Amino acid sequence: MGVIVTTDTLPRPLPVDLVDGPTGLLYLVPHAPLTAADCAALSALLAARAAAAHIPADDQPQQ
């Protein structure tokens, strides 16, 4: 069973904002240096976000 990581389950807020850009790009806006724990938490959040946005190859529209 996987661990679900959200900003609500973190011991403290991450010192970055994740901003969705107008062209679909994701921007990271840091407010302070990241610790190793911050990087691990950010990695888990980004992996979960990528997995949620992923469309399997079988479900993609044909061109």
PyMOL commands that set and color helices and strands:
alter all, ss='L'
color gray80, all
select helices_A, chain A and resi 36-53+57-59
alter helices_A, ss='H'
color red, helices_A
select strands_A, chain A and resi 16-20+26-30
alter strands_A, ss='S'
color yellow, strands_A
deselect
rebuild
show_as cartoon
